[in-house]
Each structure stands twice: as C-alpha cells, then as structure tokens.
Amino acid sequence: MSPSSVSSAPKNRFGALAAAVIAAAGLTIATVPAGNAALAAGRGATVPFLEQEAETAATNGSVIGPNRAAGTLAGEASGRKAVTLSGQGQYVEFTLTAPANSIDFRYSLPDFASGTISLYVGGAHNRDIALTSKYAWYYGSYPFTNNPADGKAHHFYDETRALLGTSYPAGTKIKLQADAGDVTPVTVDLADFEQVGAAATRPANSVSVTDYGATAGDTSDDAGAFDSAVAAARGQGKEVWIPSGTFTLGHHITVDQVTVRGAGPWYSVLTGPRAGLFGKGEPESCGTPTYPGNPAVPGVSSAVKLYDFAIIGQVDARVDCDQSNAIGGALGGGSVVQNLWLQHTKVGLWLDGPFDGLTVSGNRILDQTADGLNLHQGISNVTVTNNFLRNTGDDGLAMWSEHAADHHNTFSFNTVLLPILANNIAVYGGHDNTVSDNVVADNQDQGGGLHIANRFSAVPLSGTTTVTRNTAIRTGVLDSNWQFGVGALWFDGRDSAITGRIDVVDNDLLDNNYEAIQFIDGATTDVHFDGVRITGAGTFAWQLQSKPSGSVKNVVATGIGRAGVYNCMGPDAMSGLADQGGNSGWTTTYCGSWPSPVYGSDNGGTTTTPPTTTPTQPGGNLALHKSVSATGSQGGFPPGNAVDGNTNSYWESTNNAFPQSLTVDFGSSVSVSRLVLKLPPSWGARTQTVSVDGVKAAATYTFDPASGNTATVTFPATAQRTLRLTFTGNTGWPAGQLSELEAYSS
C-alpha cells in the first residue's frame, strides 16, 4: 500500500486508528502509514473536528500524487496526495461520519486567480464559497516575494471555512463542485467537519467593544474602540467582550492585566492589516508608512487572558521587520491564550522575552507567512499544549534563545502539519526545555520534523533538553540548498558544539522521506537515545556528518531504503554512542555520492535490499559536510559554514588575529590534488594569503565577483586525512573568510 493511502474513515489524533478508538475519541487524525497507527495514538492535539482527505472521498476529478517533492501541488498536500478539479461538473464528495454544521477545507488555485466553488449538501446546492490565491504562492529565496519571475514557487495552499446554517447527521453527502462560472482548476486537499456550538453570550462582568463605538460588519477602523474598552475593563476590574461579528483593526491592541473574551472563534472575528493583540515590549515595525505599527510599550504584560475568538488577518507577504502577527510581545505572569483561531497573519504568536509564565492551549494556527509560534529570547515556564497548526511559512513551533536563554518551557500534545519552510518543531539553544507527545508531519524544505540546534546566534544548549513520546510522519526533506536529505530528527551544532545533555526517549519516526536521524556541523557530545522506532526511511536510519557521543539503546529500524548508517568520517564515527543494547536494523554502512531514496515495504514503493558497504572515497567534493574546525571564528560565522554547500553562508575567523587556520577532517585518508576556495558571489573583490600546511606554500589568491569569487589551489596528489589552510592576510577584511572549501582528487 502507498504510504499516503488511507481508508475513507475519519482520522483521529493523526493516526489511522481502529474504528472503536476513533469513535471513543471523536476527533481527527492525519495520514499514518498502514499498520503503524498505534505509534501515533495518544499523541498530538485533541481537536473538535473530523478530517477527511480529498483523495479518499468520492470524486470524478484527478487524484494527484503521491509526490514527496517540495514545490509541487501533491508534495505540499497532506499525505502528499490531493484532488484537482479541472472542469465544469468535477467534484469531491465527502460523507459525514458524525453530525456537523461547518466545513473548513484546504485548497489551491493558480496564482492570481479567484472565484467561487459550489457547495452541495445532500444533493442540493447550499451556497457558493469564495476562493482566492491572495494568501498563497510565494517565490524566490528567503524571505520570499510575490513575483513569479523570481521562480521557486511554493506555499500553494490556503483554507476557507463556512457555517452551514444547520446541523447535518452522519451519512450526509457534502460536495464541493465546479459549476458553470466557478473557478478552475482548483485542487482540494482535505476538509474538516465540525459541530460548532452556539455563540456564547456576554458575561455579566464585562464591557463590550461595541459600547465604545466598534461596529461589526463594516470596514471602519475599530482599533480605537478596542483600546478604550481594554482601558475601561482594566480600570473597572471587568472583562472585555467581543460579540459575534467581524471587526477591523487598524493597529495592534496592547493588553495588560485584562481578560478579552469572544463568543467563539467561529463567531467573533478580528481582521484588518494590523489585526493583533500584543503584550508590552513588542518592538516597533519597520518604521515606514508602508508598515505602520504602534510604538512599543516598555515592560512585560501579566495576567492577560485571551479566549474564544478569531484573528484572521490580511497579510499576504513576508516582511520580517513588520510585526504583523496575531499575538505578540511579552505575556507573562500567568497569562493564557486559549481557543483562538489565528490565520493569515505573519506569525500566529511571536513572543519576545524575557518573561515568565504563560499557557498557550487549544488554538488553531493556520496559513501563516512565517512561524506558527516562536518563544524568542529569555522566555521561561511556558506551556504550549494541545494546539493544531497547519501550513505555516516557517517553523511550526520554535524556541529561539537569541541573546537570552529560553528555559523550562514545554511543547506538548500539539499537532504540527505542513510547515512550508524549516521544521515542525525546533529548539534553538536554551536549557531544560521539553518537547513531548506531539505529532508532526509533512514538512517541506530546509528542515525536519524535530530539530535541536545551536544556530542563529542562540545561547548554546545546556542543562537537559528532553525529546520524548513524539511521532514524526513523512518528515525530513531534500534540502533545496544542500541538495541532500535532512533528518526527521536532526541535530546541528552550526554555531558551536552541542554540549548540553539531550534525552531522546520513546519516539516514533515513520515513513521518513530521507534519513531518520542526522548529526551535522559541530559535535553533539551528550545525547542519549532510549527507545526510537524508525519505521521506513528513504535513505538511512542515521546520517552522520558530525560525530555524536552519548548512548544508544532500543533504537530499532525497519524498511530502510539504502543503509543503516551514512558515514564518510571513518569507522569510529558512531563509536561515541555507547551501545546499551536492544538496537537493530541499522548495521550496514554507506559512503558515497548522495543516493536517491528508496521506499520499502514499510513505507510504500518497491522493497529493495540495502547495500552492504564500508566507507569508500566519495566522488565529487571531498570536503562537503565533513568535520571541520578553526583556530577562531566570529559568532554566527562558524567553520561549518565553509563545508555546508551554501555559498551564501561563510566562516570568518577571529578578527585582527592573523594567522588563523581552518582544518577539514575527511574521516579517512583520501587523495587530494585540488582545492576550490569560494566567497559569497555578492561580495566585492579582495585577495587572501593562504597556505595549505605541508602541501602548498603561502600564496596570494584573488577573489573577484566577475569570475564568481572563486580561487583554485592545485598541488601534486597527496593522501591526507586532514588538510589545514592557514590565512595570513585579507585585503577585504582583517580575518580569514571562506564560504566554501571544496576538495577534489583531480
């Protein structure tokens, strides 16, 4: 069976569970490879809807996929399959498996298209639903544009929702059909069906935003009325009430020591270009009329309670300096963000510390241009639990310890699907944080399912980071820059070696697109695996591009496409992980050019016999992703950047401290006769004085952007395990600099 094939039953907790389990939980799932559903049970978010994949519904349209390639309609679809309706009369028809009075469906139109699709209930036309490509289709390289001429199209899908006016019983047919006048082609990925309760009524001890001039349903700016209601509620010890209706905000609302409550996320909606509620401490936006923002209010907000409404913004471009987020600032002191629907903003929750004590639970975070949630710098004792995220433009959930360490935070029981860039869940630095009981699936580019790293100038990892009882499904990617696979679970010491303890306990990595576990860049020196089930991987169980140390116990791999371990660093590369028993399925080793993935019996496709090899000299660039060290480096420009395959990242030595050296370890003796030294193509011309210790005397090499900022060093073929380059001069900067060191045998 294909890894994306599922029964037509509804889904629950993102595993194709037995009917009795589905009925008992009554919620939703995502596609899990056949026979492995139990590995996702009891994990992920509990949500109030039942999800159905379009490809499992009745249709006369074209089923597309499965396809694991980023930048394709099928590749960006949930489960890597969807249905395209390309002409009049084509449809997707779902059958309700429980009573429902609403639909939310994920779709894609060609760029610059808009129109309608017809909704039928029980065979009768119910309404036309408006569709648009406005919030989809990005191009070019990070941070992306809306210009098709920049190429690299991605982020194709969006979602829309509708209340159906009445409840329909199980067995009712709900059909999306392209009628005369409707837009085509349209690709339908999935639909969520929910029994939405009645709108809540106004609490007795509250002030309504309408009492201060807010008017639902028009386009006038209601932000001033919200500001007044927030101030009045705080002064009177009351709540702020947002009644049913759609309200437009022209600026963010600053909140502190106040509760803001709506009638429910299907009823009370905030929209507009600046729709958002922010705690104190949020920095200003770009500072131009194009991106207006509130001046930052200094300090930290506390006792902020946000409940039961939606923020559906109007953000259709990624501008990183613009704080066009749904929730922002510093929200500590027992604050709560609960049961919100956050869509079409830049980031669902971008929280800037330092602050302590926040709970984020039961929210839906959909269709963001950047992260779903980011705990940024010095945030502590935050619980992010039971949230559902889909189609974020960057990391789904992230802790980023820039400048100050995030610590004692927990990401638990969340479901994170389809981040279009980066990782489902990432921890960048910090200490004593936990990632547990989450389900993640189908990330797209430059990341994996679960990521632990010293990157982006984060305070290095210390204390104990715990990664336990998580399920990752079809995660890991062919990285568009590196052009090799990224792991479903991966560790990156790019800025510095990872020396804090990491406990990886009782995790399931299913149907991995490439390798299951990866180590890259600086060493990871205190990592302990106990109970990891690797069920299907296109390439390897382990991909070693740096040497880990710690222990490994009960790591069991089945259905591995190429070999148990990728290792071109020598026979001792895995020896730092003490074997504590119970390990199986990954005894073979591979070294060579990057192989295409092969999907075996556990994850769809044709079963093949993995090669049994020992490390051999790879072809091509011998230095790519090998272990590398330097006598010094600037923060954010570590030696690993010189062998990462990306000419836009670079190593820079300690400034004003010549001589400085860069050493690459090939892992075993290889024959080398030519080095290619590169700087970023956009840099201005310069010369550098470089020697290759014991091989080539110091000489001056010219780097000219007119010829690609590339210099070549040749010498008689020599067998070396390590090569050291020593820099003694640079006319462009007082340090040694390299974006790429490439080594070749001829």
RAMO-V859090 format. One line per field, one symbol per residue. ss: DSSP state (~ for helix, > for strand, _ for the rest). phi: phi as a letter, one per 40 degrees, with the letter a starting at -180 (. if undefined). psi: psi as a letter, one per 30 degrees, with the letter a starting at -180 (. if undefined). Layout:
ss: ???
phi: ???
psi: ???
//
This chain:
ss: __________>>__>___~~~~~~~___________~~~~________>>>>>~~~_>>__>>>>____________~~~>>>>>_____>>>>>____>>>>>>>>>>____>>>>>>>>__>>>>>>>>>_____>>_____>__~~~___>___>>>>>>>>>>>____>>>>>________>>>>>>>>>___________>>>~~~~________>_~~~~~~~~~~~~~~__>>>>__>>>>____>>____>>>>_____>>>>_____>>_>________~~~_________>>__>>>>>>>>______________>>>>>>__>>>>>>>>>_____>>>>__>>>>>>>__>>>______>>>>__>>>>>>>__>>>______>>>>_>____>__>>>__>>>_______>>>>__>__>>>__>>>________>>>>____>___>_>>>>>__>>>____>______>___>>>>>____>__>>>>>>>>>>>>____>>>>>>_>>>>>>>>>>>>>>__>>>>>___>>>>>>>>>>>>>__>>>>>_________>>>____>____>>______________________>_____________>>>>________~~~~~_______>>_______>>>>>>>>>>>>>>>>>>>_______>>>>>>>___>>>>>>>>_~~~__>>>>>>>>>>>>>>>>>>>>>______>>_>>>>>__
phi: .ccccbccccbbfgacccdccccccgbbabcbddgbcccbcgbgccbcbbbbccccccabcbcbgcacccgbccccccggaabbbbadgcabbcbcbadababbbbaabdcgcaibbcbbbfgbccacbcbacdcbgbbgbdcgbbbdccgfcafcbababaccgacbcdgccbbbbccdgccacbbbcaabbbccccccbccccabccccbhcbcgbbcccccccdccccccccbgbccbbcdhbbbbcacbcbafabbbbchccbcbbbhcbcibbccgccccdgbdcbcaccccchbcbfcbbbgabbbcbcbacbcccccbcbagbbbfgcbbafbbbafbcbcbbbbccabgabbagbbbbfccbccabcbggbbfbbbagbbbagccadcbabbccgaccafbbbbfbbbbfccbgbcbbbbggafbbbagcbbagcbafibcbbbabaffcdddagbcbbafbbbbfbgacccccgacbccbabbcccadcbccbbbbfbbbbfccbccbbbagdcbbabbbagbbbbgacbbcbbbbaccaiaaafcbbbgccbacbcabbhcccccccccbggcagaccbbaicccccbbcccbggccbcccbbbdbcccgcccdgccaaacaacdgbccdccbcgbcccacbcdcfaccbbbbbbcgacbcbbabbbbbddccccabbcbbbdgbacdacbcbbdcbgfbbbbbaddbcacbbbbbbbaaccacacaacabbbbca
psi: kkffkllgllkkghkilleeeeeeegblllkkkkfgefffkgllkjlglkkkkefflkkgajkkakkgklgleeeglkgglakkjflkfklkjlkkflklglkklklkllkgllblkkkkkhfkkelkkkllgegljllalkgllgjfffahkaiflllllkkfflkklkfkkjkkkjlkflkllkkkelkkkkjkllkllkleilkkfffgfkkkfagljgeeeeeeeeeeeeeghllkkjlklkkkkflkkkkkhlkkklfkffejkkalfgklkkllfkllafglfeillkkkjlakllhkjjkhlkjjahjgljjffkhhlekaajiahglkjkhljkkhlekejjkkaklkikkjkglkjkhlfblekkjjjhklhkkjkhlkkkhlfakdkkkjhkekkklhlkjkhlkjkhkfkblekkjjaakhlkjkhlkkkhlekhaaekkkljlhhlklkabkkkjkhlkkkhlkljkfeehlkklejlkjheelkjflkkjjkhlkjkhkeclekkklblljfhkjkjikjjikkedlekjjglkllblkkhjkklhkeelekkjgglfgefffjkjglgklghflkkkalklllkkaffhlakkljkkjllklkllajffkglkkllfllkkfilffffgggjffllkklkkhhklklkkkjfflklkkfkkkkklkfflllllkkkljkfeklklkkkjkffgghkkkkllkkkkkelkkkkkgljffkhlkkkekjkklf.
//
